[in-house]
Amino acid sequence: MDISVFGLGYVGAVSLACLAKEGHNVTGVDIDSTKLALLQAGKSPVIETGMPELVQEVAASGRVKLTGSTQEAIAQTQLSFVCVGTPSQPNGNQDQSAVVRLTEQLGEALKLKNDRHTIVFRSTLVPGTVMNTLIPILEKFSKKTNGVDFDVCFQPEFLREGSSIKDYYKPPFTVAGLSSNEPKAVFEQLFSSLPAEIIYTDIATAETMKYFCNIFHALKITFANEVARLCESIQVDPHAVMELICKDRQLNISSAYMKPGFSFGGSCLPKDLRAINYIAKQNDVDIPMLKAVLPSNRVHLDCALQKIAQSGLKKIGFIGLSFKTGTDDLRESPLVDLAEKLIGKGYTLKIYDPEVNISTLIGANKHFIETSIPHIGSLMTADYENLLSTSEIIVVGISDPDLVATLIKSSRKEQIILDLVNIKGRDGLSASYIGICWK
Ligand SMILES: NC(=O)c1ccc[n+]([C@@H]2O[C@H](COP(=O)([O-])OP(=O)(O)OC[C@H]3O[C@@H](n4cnc5c(N)ncnc54)[C@H](O)[C@@H]3O)[C@@H](O)[C@H]2O)c1
């Protein structure tokens, strides 16, 4: 293919070299004439393992051209990768001046081109940038239409400096955010030989997931370092601890606990967080991230409260009371907390939880309900159908498929369903639907 790469920093230079190595004709564009001259001379503009040899090889192949002209690069290629920098402004916001200026020039160049062209933004861009800012700029300056005269995609880049050539050939996956289906063929042609799944999604999802990949990496490093600071204060080897933690691929290094839903609770997580934070306090160890976990969990519970308050409805039915589906354990259940707050604010509640009902009958939870939450125990009902028919707003706190199926069948359009657990099949609901933090 004939490909242009705009911005020849770490991402652009590595992409240019790897694409040329794969046999494509690649035109590199940068406003920095030093970078153009270095590449022209077969030298890498970035310090990166393997780049000196690779750049020398591809420069000698004759497949690499360099120019400072956006128009020339667009005219000579069918596909462009945009890899210009997107640094921070002093206030933390993303500085998009380079990508905006370049996009204006790309629009002007597209105006002069008759063939359909694909533009793939690879710079990290805050969610919404491509659809709300860059596509309108391209359409304005080209006087053409996205999806008709040209196509725009966003493909997050996952390479790491220091191992970027290796990462180019073995990415975790290829994510392509599309605004039209046309460029799928291009992605297949360019990336299907890599040992990585190609996943198509919308552009905002691709922009957002790139941010949260980086933030997750930052969070993991901070977690390991906070664990280590605490370990040092109690004379435990943090390397041994972290190694063991990472050996658990079922619960720790896995997708477990990585699904948006309601606040956590139960008999272990809150109390253990409190104990570790207490030890940190005793030993004068600062672990701000771990200290913020319980307050953040509380903020999440408040979101549910706010959504209920915003509905203006007063008769509430709870499906579930225990801290997670399939258990009768009510200790530190966030649903108990939510119910208590609502009772305090004068809402009328009915609560149905099959596991808790059974344990109340056989006595397992009887003592806890009678002594710790008698005001809630008295609101529990065994008549699920009655709860569904008499509640104005139904809070789904457990994801039992049979209960959800009955809810879907019996819901009425004047009711509101507040979903805390991401119920399946909700398209079948007659009631209005709100997720705790999704639409
Ligand atoms: N560096 C990484 O490891 C990495 C990894 C993944 C994603 N990213 C993202 O990729 C983007 C690029 O990162 P980088 O580290 O390669 O940046 P960089 O600063 O090393 O390079 C950016 C290049 O863009 C050039 N440029 C600026 N305006 C231009 C224009 N109008 N036309 C042509 N070239 C122009 C600059 O001269 C510079 O050479 C950023 O959004 C970054 O967040 C970087």
The ligand as an SDF file (V2000), in Angstrom:
LIG
                    3D

 44 48  0  0  0  0  0  0  0  0999 V2000
    5.6620    7.4010   22.9710 N   0  0  0  0  0  0  0  0  0  0  0  0
    4.9430    6.3320   23.2430 C   0  0  0  0  0  0  0  0  0  0  0  0
    5.4200    5.3390   23.7710 O   0  0  0  0  0  0  0  0  0  0  0  0
    3.4770    6.3000   22.8700 C   0  0  0  0  0  0  0  0  0  0  0  0
    2.7670    5.0940   22.9440 C   0  0  0  0  0  0  0  0  0  0  0  0
    1.4310    5.0760   22.5760 C   0  0  0  0  0  0  0  0  0  0  0  0
    0.8080    6.2380   22.1670 C   0  0  0  0  0  0  0  0  0  0  0  0
    1.5170    7.4210   22.1280 N   0  0  0  0  0  0  0  0  0  0  0  0
    0.8170    8.6130   21.6500 C   0  0  0  0  0  0  0  0  0  0  0  0
    1.2180    8.8200   20.3030 O   0  0  0  0  0  0  0  0  0  0  0  0
    1.3350   10.2160   20.0280 C   0  0  0  0  0  0  0  0  0  0  0  0
    2.7210   10.5310   19.5520 C   0  0  0  0  0  0  0  0  0  0  0  0
    3.6350   10.2400   20.5860 O   0  0  0  0  0  0  0  0  0  0  0  0
    5.2010   10.3340   20.3620 P   0  0  0  0  0  0  0  0  0  0  0  0
    5.8340    9.9250   21.6440 O   0  0  0  0  0  0  0  0  0  0  0  0
    5.5670    9.6180   19.1120 O   0  0  0  0  0  0  0  0  0  0  0  0
    5.3630   11.9330   20.1500 O   0  0  0  0  0  0  0  0  0  0  0  0
    6.6670   12.7670   19.7860 P   0  0  0  0  0  0  0  0  0  0  0  0
    6.5600   14.0380   20.4990 O   0  0  0  0  0  0  0  0  0  0  0  0
    7.8870   11.9020   19.9760 O   0  0  0  0  0  0  0  0  0  0  0  0
    6.5230   13.0220   18.2310 O   0  0  0  0  0  0  0  0  0  0  0  0
    5.5310   13.8200   17.6620 C   0  0  0  0  0  0  0  0  0  0  0  0
    6.0360   14.3200   16.3280 C   0  0  0  0  0  0  0  0  0  0  0  0
    4.9690   15.0120   15.6750 O   0  0  0  0  0  0  0  0  0  0  0  0
    5.5780   16.0590   14.9290 C   0  0  0  0  0  0  0  0  0  0  0  0
    4.5670   17.0390   14.4980 N   0  0  0  0  0  0  0  0  0  0  0  0
    3.9510   18.0070   15.2130 C   0  0  0  0  0  0  0  0  0  0  0  0
    3.0970   18.7030   14.4320 N   0  0  0  0  0  0  0  0  0  0  0  0
    3.1470   18.1650   13.2020 C   0  0  0  0  0  0  0  0  0  0  0  0
    2.5090   18.4300   11.9740 C   0  0  0  0  0  0  0  0  0  0  0  0
    1.6220   19.4280   11.8560 N   0  0  0  0  0  0  0  0  0  0  0  0
    2.8070   17.6830   10.8990 N   0  0  0  0  0  0  0  0  0  0  0  0
    3.7020   16.6700   11.0120 C   0  0  0  0  0  0  0  0  0  0  0  0
    4.3610   16.3760   12.1490 N   0  0  0  0  0  0  0  0  0  0  0  0
    4.0850   17.1040   13.2300 C   0  0  0  0  0  0  0  0  0  0  0  0
    6.6310   16.6000   15.8810 C   0  0  0  0  0  0  0  0  0  0  0  0
    7.5990   17.3810   15.1980 O   0  0  0  0  0  0  0  0  0  0  0  0
    7.2030   15.2930   16.4340 C   0  0  0  0  0  0  0  0  0  0  0  0
    8.2760   14.8240   15.6460 O   0  0  0  0  0  0  0  0  0  0  0  0
    0.9350   10.9290   21.3180 C   0  0  0  0  0  0  0  0  0  0  0  0
   -0.4360   11.2460   21.2630 O   0  0  0  0  0  0  0  0  0  0  0  0
    1.1930    9.8970   22.3880 C   0  0  0  0  0  0  0  0  0  0  0  0
    0.3840   10.1080   23.5140 O   0  0  0  0  0  0  0  0  0  0  0  0
    2.8400    7.4670   22.4490 C   0  0  0  0  0  0  0  0  0  0  0  0
  1  2  1  0
  2  3  2  0
  2  4  1  0
  4  5  1  0
  4 44  2  0
  5  6  2  0
  6  7  1  0
  7  8  2  0
  8  9  1  0
  8 44  1  0
  9 10  1  0
  9 42  1  0
 10 11  1  0
 11 12  1  0
 11 40  1  0
 12 13  1  0
 13 14  1  0
 14 15  2  0
 14 16  1  0
 14 17  1  0
 17 18  1  0
 18 19  2  0
 18 20  1  0
 18 21  1  0
 21 22  1  0
 22 23  1  0
 23 24  1  0
 23 38  1  0
 24 25  1  0
 25 26  1  0
 25 36  1  0
 26 27  1  0
 26 35  1  0
 27 28  2  0
 28 29  1  0
 29 30  1  0
 29 35  2  0
 30 31  1  0
 30 32  2  0
 32 33  1  0
 33 34  2  0
 34 35  1  0
 36 37  1  0
 36 38  1  0
 38 39  1  0
 40 41  1  0
 40 42  1  0
 42 43  1  0
M  CHG  2   8   1  16  -1
M  END
$$$$
